[in-house]
Amino acid sequence: MRLRASCLGAVAAVLLAGAALAGSPVEEPLRLGVVSFYNPRLMYLKYQPLVDYLTQRTGRRWELTISGSYDATVADLCSGRLAVAYLGPFTYVRAQRACGATPVVQLQTHGQPTYRAQILVRADSPISSIAELRGRSFGFGAPLSTSSHVVPRGMLEAAGLRAGTDVRCRYYGHHERAARAVLLGEVDACGVRDIVGTKFAGRGLRLLAVSDPIPNFPLVVGPTASVGLRRDLVRVLVEEPAVDPAARRTVAGWDEELAGGFALPTENVFDQVRATAIRILGPRALFAPEAELECGAGDR
């Protein structure tokens, strides 16, 4: 595999050098930005096939760009460094406020336009309700995560618990790290998205609670995106899979998160997410730096 990759790299270098000598400009790739929701290996397994499909179907070269920062991804989208970003719902509404970013298509995990957050505890934990987490510790993913922070905090609040006061908070960046922290006994419970919760349920963790439906992830473009780019995304991700068996088979072979494909987003579908974030995190939810939205940050 290393030899093959090396050979391919050498061929690419020769082709690029040839293009430069011939005076032909090398076209910059279009970049699809994704926040590091999971470990790096899983990120590439999940999202590189989507990028390869975009390259094949649009006739333009695409490149996957993974960032460890939600804010950095939004900044890169707004500046035009990213052509498209795959954003969680809360991060999208922040991008919309920051620069007028708009969703072009919306994920349909398992054929559904929504997904859910889950709260997990160890399988041997005596905790049987969210209210029993009072005085305990809770593991979140990243501060700007919808299903690993905003919605679980709302679920705690609905049970009469204030995160950072009634429940101690720890942040792990990734959904899977938060789940593993519960397994290791670092925290008593965690919040993750449903496909991660399903993976860990029955493998040392137990489902404690499930959220109401959350609008699924959109692919978002910045304010300078061309009409042609938007049309290409709709064509290759929505229209062609609906009529082309080869495209449909390719999409169905992607990771579980993406294999349901995409659809056009419903108008105002993310308004509820915006309202929930402001209610749970306060009026600065849509523009404050990530760290300022952590539990108890305003008290430090």
Legacy VTK file of the C-alpha trace (Angstrom):
# vtk DataFile Version 3.0
C-alpha trace
ASCII
DATASET POLYDATA
POINTS 300 float
0.000 0.000 0.000
2.893 2.391 0.825
4.601 1.604 -2.475
1.379 2.166 -4.383
0.723 5.458 -2.594
4.298 6.530 -3.301
3.947 5.690 -6.979
0.658 7.544 -7.214
2.236 10.531 -5.503
5.124 10.480 -7.962
2.746 10.323 -10.917
0.749 13.237 -9.521
3.938 15.249 -9.057
4.991 14.585 -12.645
1.580 15.622 -13.949
1.602 18.811 -11.904
5.135 19.643 -13.033
4.148 19.012 -16.634
1.173 21.312 -16.304
3.371 24.024 -14.844
5.941 23.688 -17.643
3.178 23.865 -20.223
1.971 27.068 -18.656
-1.377 25.541 -17.616
-2.618 26.730 -14.213
-3.253 23.975 -11.659
-6.821 24.276 -10.446
-7.172 24.556 -6.691
-9.310 21.826 -5.132
-12.689 22.606 -3.670
-12.472 21.944 0.060
-15.155 20.209 2.130
-14.663 21.101 5.788
-15.694 18.808 8.610
-15.226 19.327 12.345
-13.415 16.519 14.136
-16.465 14.871 15.695
-14.668 11.517 16.020
-11.117 10.146 16.082
-9.019 10.983 12.961
-9.121 7.478 11.454
-12.910 7.306 11.737
-13.253 10.802 10.291
-11.504 9.752 7.074
-13.410 6.467 6.869
-16.696 8.343 7.189
-16.178 11.393 4.999
-13.483 10.676 2.397
-15.908 8.547 0.289
-18.236 11.565 0.079
-15.357 13.736 -1.114
-14.321 11.111 -3.682
-17.907 10.983 -4.961
-18.024 14.776 -5.340
-14.790 14.665 -7.354
-16.147 11.920 -9.603
-19.570 13.436 -10.166
-18.864 17.167 -10.399
-15.752 16.959 -12.561
-13.885 19.149 -10.055
-11.218 18.016 -7.628
-12.394 17.990 -4.010
-10.362 17.731 -0.822
-11.360 16.794 2.729
-10.317 19.318 5.383
-10.689 18.243 9.015
-10.506 20.802 11.803
-10.371 20.303 15.550
-12.197 23.596 16.082
-15.831 24.372 15.315
-15.088 28.103 15.276
-12.175 27.634 12.863
-14.395 25.698 10.459
-16.966 28.494 10.466
-14.242 31.112 9.933
-12.805 29.145 6.997
-16.255 28.792 5.442
-17.012 32.493 5.819
-13.632 33.487 4.349
-14.067 31.239 1.311
-11.199 28.893 2.193
-13.796 26.119 2.407
-16.218 25.697 -0.472
-18.629 23.697 1.679
-18.816 22.701 5.346
-20.580 19.752 6.967
-21.933 21.346 10.124
-23.961 20.322 13.115
-27.205 22.282 13.499
-25.958 24.611 16.246
-22.722 25.357 14.399
-24.731 26.094 11.270
-26.901 28.733 12.994
-23.698 30.372 14.266
-22.309 30.364 10.712
-25.550 31.833 9.429
-25.254 34.695 11.912
-21.532 35.151 11.235
-21.678 35.548 7.468
-25.056 34.566 6.058
-24.044 30.948 5.375
-26.864 28.866 3.928
-27.702 25.145 3.888
-27.828 23.563 0.432
-28.725 19.971 1.299
-29.548 18.167 4.548
-28.468 14.726 5.727
-31.003 11.886 5.891
-29.472 9.404 8.348
-31.432 6.149 8.061
-33.709 8.057 5.699
-34.700 10.558 8.387
-34.284 14.354 8.374
-33.710 14.249 12.143
-31.499 12.543 14.693
-31.408 12.486 18.507
-29.110 13.019 21.454
-28.732 10.278 24.043
-27.615 10.300 27.660
-25.652 7.202 28.658
-24.505 5.744 31.978
-22.492 2.636 32.808
-24.468 -0.585 32.534
-23.847 -1.258 36.239
-24.744 2.277 37.359
-27.542 2.643 39.942
-28.723 5.830 38.202
-32.186 5.329 36.713
-33.280 8.884 35.830
-31.727 12.182 34.785
-32.778 13.700 38.136
-30.499 11.200 39.898
-27.481 12.833 38.240
-27.618 15.614 40.868
-24.201 15.845 42.497
-22.690 13.604 39.793
-20.351 14.312 36.886
-21.262 14.578 33.191
-19.105 14.244 30.072
-19.825 16.443 27.070
-18.205 16.446 23.636
-17.384 19.960 22.385
-19.099 23.177 23.555
-20.561 23.806 20.072
-21.864 20.261 19.621
-25.638 20.113 19.317
-26.167 16.519 20.459
-23.162 16.258 22.787
-23.616 19.553 24.602
-26.536 21.881 23.850
-29.344 19.308 23.831
-28.033 17.210 26.763
-27.719 20.399 28.825
-31.322 21.155 27.934
-32.306 17.654 29.093
-30.512 18.222 32.398
-32.255 21.573 32.784
-35.657 19.998 32.080
-34.976 17.608 34.971
-34.241 20.550 37.263
-30.444 20.298 37.099
-28.138 23.202 36.310
-25.003 22.053 34.522
-21.931 23.351 36.309
-23.811 23.756 39.591
-25.947 20.677 40.230
-23.855 18.535 37.869
-20.071 18.717 37.419
-19.000 19.115 33.781
-16.089 17.771 31.774
-15.460 18.245 28.050
-13.865 15.614 25.835
-14.059 17.137 22.348
-15.366 13.986 20.658
-18.539 11.999 21.216
-16.641 8.722 21.508
-14.183 10.130 24.050
-17.108 11.217 26.220
-18.632 7.729 26.011
-15.321 6.082 26.868
-14.935 8.415 29.838
-18.120 6.902 31.266
-16.801 3.393 30.615
-13.576 4.274 32.457
-15.451 5.775 35.400
-14.136 9.314 34.829
-17.700 10.676 34.725
-21.075 9.248 35.676
-22.915 10.026 32.427
-22.403 11.558 29.003
-24.286 13.063 26.089
-23.714 11.786 22.525
-25.532 11.543 19.212
-27.692 8.481 18.609
-25.434 6.459 16.287
-22.616 6.736 18.830
-24.928 5.840 21.696
-26.173 2.772 19.833
-22.571 1.663 19.344
-21.816 1.788 23.078
-25.180 0.596 24.423
-24.834 -3.038 25.407
-21.036 -2.714 25.412
-20.650 -1.494 28.937
-23.011 1.486 28.728
-26.760 1.804 29.140
-29.224 4.280 27.636
-30.655 6.608 30.278
-32.619 9.108 28.158
-33.275 10.158 24.568
-33.943 13.681 23.304
-36.673 14.957 21.040
-35.804 14.934 17.297
-33.072 17.358 16.155
-32.818 18.644 12.552
-30.106 16.670 10.783
-26.736 17.991 9.613
-26.647 20.320 6.582
-23.977 20.878 3.959
-23.485 24.638 4.144
-21.964 27.169 1.733
-20.587 30.620 2.471
-21.759 33.951 1.085
-19.432 33.876 -1.931
-20.495 30.414 -3.152
-21.492 30.435 -6.802
-24.888 29.448 -8.105
-23.108 26.742 -10.100
-21.622 25.181 -6.971
-24.994 25.109 -5.254
-26.594 23.522 -8.318
-23.829 20.920 -8.555
-24.342 19.885 -4.928
-28.086 19.498 -5.375
-27.596 17.639 -8.646
-25.061 15.067 -7.467
-26.376 14.576 -3.914
-30.137 14.744 -4.411
-31.172 14.514 -8.066
-28.749 11.913 -9.462
-29.143 9.352 -6.636
-32.903 9.543 -7.184
-32.641 8.425 -10.835
-29.205 6.861 -11.300
-28.780 3.343 -9.828
-24.981 3.647 -9.831
-25.071 6.872 -7.831
-27.649 5.370 -5.472
-25.469 2.291 -4.853
-22.449 4.470 -4.140
-24.337 6.537 -1.573
-25.817 3.420 0.052
-22.289 2.075 0.534
-21.162 5.023 2.647
-20.885 5.033 6.431
-24.114 4.572 8.381
-24.261 8.295 9.141
-24.267 9.251 5.433
-25.743 6.220 3.656
-29.283 7.616 3.758
-28.148 10.368 1.429
-29.276 13.986 1.323
-32.437 15.963 0.625
-33.311 19.622 0.185
-33.626 21.307 3.608
-37.004 22.429 4.840
-37.333 26.189 5.196
-36.711 27.491 8.735
-35.963 23.957 9.934
-33.114 25.168 12.176
-35.058 27.948 13.926
-35.820 25.642 16.851
-32.118 24.853 17.305
-31.322 28.560 17.408
-34.012 29.207 20.021
-32.925 26.220 22.133
-29.273 27.285 22.112
-30.126 30.823 23.235
-32.402 29.494 25.976
-29.827 27.027 27.309
-26.571 28.942 26.763
-27.771 32.533 26.948
-27.903 35.448 24.480
-24.203 35.045 23.545
-24.775 31.498 22.273
-24.585 32.515 18.621
-21.279 34.385 18.744
-19.322 33.745 21.974
-16.035 31.791 21.687
-16.439 28.061 22.292
-14.781 28.048 25.720
-17.176 30.694 27.033
-20.122 28.368 26.469
-18.835 25.634 28.765
-20.665 24.879 32.014
-19.873 27.483 34.639
-17.735 29.553 32.255
-19.567 32.723 33.232
-18.805 32.056 36.892
-15.006 31.779 36.433
LINES 1 301
300 0 1 2 3 4 5 6 7 8 9 10 11 12 13 14 15 16 17 18 19 20 21 22 23 24 25 26 27 28 29 30 31 32 33 34 35 36 37 38 39 40 41 42 43 44 45 46 47 48 49 50 51 52 53 54 55 56 57 58 59 60 61 62 63 64 65 66 67 68 69 70 71 72 73 74 75 76 77 78 79 80 81 82 83 84 85 86 87 88 89 90 91 92 93 94 95 96 97 98 99 100 101 102 103 104 105 106 107 108 109 110 111 112 113 114 115 116 117 118 119 120 121 122 123 124 125 126 127 128 129 130 131 132 133 134 135 136 137 138 139 140 141 142 143 144 145 146 147 148 149 150 151 152 153 154 155 156 157 158 159 160 161 162 163 164 165 166 167 168 169 170 171 172 173 174 175 176 177 178 179 180 181 182 183 184 185 186 187 188 189 190 191 192 193 194 195 196 197 198 199 200 201 202 203 204 205 206 207 208 209 210 211 212 213 214 215 216 217 218 219 220 221 222 223 224 225 226 227 228 229 230 231 232 233 234 235 236 237 238 239 240 241 242 243 244 245 246 247 248 249 250 251 252 253 254 255 256 257 258 259 260 261 262 263 264 265 266 267 268 269 270 271 272 273 274 275 276 277 278 279 280 281 282 283 284 285 286 287 288 289 290 291 292 293 294 295 296 297 298 299
